[in-house]
Amino acid sequence: MSESPKTIRFFSGENIPLEMHKVRIVQKLFLPPIEERLTAVRRAGFNTFLLNTREVYLDMLTDSGTNAMSDMQLGAMMQADDAYAGSQSFERMQKAIEDVFGKRLILPVHQGRAAENILAQSFVKPGNVIPMNYHFTTTLAHIQVNGGKVVELVHDNALQIKSDNPFKGNMDIAKLRAALAKEGKNVPFIRMEASTNLIGGQPFSLANLRDVAKVAREHKIPLVLDASLIGENAYFIKLREKEFRNTSVADILSEMCEQADIVYFSSRKVSSSRGGAICTNRTDLFDHMKALVPLYEGFLTYGGMSVREIEAMAVGLHETTDESVIGQSPSFIAYLVERLEKLGVPVVTPAGGLGCHVDAMGFLPHVPQTEYPAGALAAAFYLISGVRGMERGTVSSIRDENGNDVLADVELLRLAFPRRVFTLSQVKYVEDRLHWLYTKRHLVGGLRFVEEPPVLRFFMGRMEATSDWPEKLVKAFRADFGDSL
Ligand SMILES: *Cc1c(COP(=O)(O)O)cnc(C)c1O
């Protein structure tokens, strides 16, 4: 029997991703009028992180901790074993990790960045260099805090917005060899990130991961896999990599993890729950890290998580082997990306995991990068739609020693698709409002910082518009939509 991803065909010939779940618990949503949204976005300093959900219609900020949970997960949370040490809940989680990722030694942590803190404190020394396909914001911050540097080794074409490269998250092996030849002794580990978050949720191929692992073994350098978004990457391997078309998702996941010496993840993403973990089969690496867990997180059998989260994580991990769970968000993203492309709205292709990524420099070519086009687009889109996306561009970057912005490689508005949360009519609303904004793009101007934290500034920083463009946009909206919300 062929196990390649299944689509259900429509008589009409239309390509519609069909939900393989039904809604049993709902949350009421609000869509405040655009005038209230203008007040809200100003109050939030044009930073979508600082909006409240009462002010937001569709919350597409992130998939972190926002994936819909299954009835099985909620059921499991009711039979959690409250114990400081030796909880049965921890044993169930341990078994789930061993079943799905094939690793026996587990360090539980409260979320993904806590794993990164422990990894960086354990292995990164001042002057070290960490080669990776591409960084994630919190990964980079923890490596830098410990005096290390990151080198990014994706292929040059990975940052092209429009592409038909199915695996933009691949590491360039020639670049890896060159980096190791230059910095070999200074490299504590090599890191691969599944569904490479900051370049548009782009996957790597299993063939590439095998090649990276081979080079790592030759140099006796541990390979670390950030598996926060591994489910969607495994789905793309099945969909796009010929060799694995008939391989089960479970087998793809375990083959991926087998390549790595250490696997870590945010459970807020991968298992539609909370928490996270670091896991390995190497006792030496495990022993080197484990003392930091009781220091920063909690005892070794809960790591800062509640037992209920641990139970939800165990069930959620098993559910990541279900193609209809991990394929739901990529299939909705592919639908929206295809529609937007037809309308001429610039988006990252091929469609990836995690979200639909709108190219802000293509959308707002008149806004210079120093005025944060992706931040401006995120604010403008919230203003005209009530949909909250996230800036993934220079606002999410840092400043250099001289205080100048380090301009991001790409300026993206990310519209996240948490798993099984939105309906197709909501996706059509997003398409409609983005299309409208594209026709009014000349009205959107830039932003400047008024309050700028020194670390991870995108979370708490506040900005203002460089002109009265938000008011102009409100006027144009009213002219076209009348009294519509
Ligand atoms: C979200 C994320 C993290 C950090 O996880 P948190 O649980 O948010 O701390 C690390 N790596 C990747 C790839 C992520 O997407």
The ligand as an ORCA input file, in Angstrom:
! r2SCAN-3c Opt
* xyz 0 1
  C      10.161     28.328     19.008
  C      11.462     27.785     18.684
  C      12.450     27.673     19.653
  C      12.261     28.201     21.065
  O      11.215     27.555     21.722
  P      10.364     28.278     22.889
  O       9.526     27.185     23.438
  O       9.567     29.361     22.249
  O      11.336     28.815     23.873
  C      13.660     27.126     19.270
  N      13.867     26.704     18.017
  C      12.930     26.782     17.058
  C      13.221     26.286     15.688
  C      11.693     27.329     17.349
  O      10.772     27.420     16.374
*
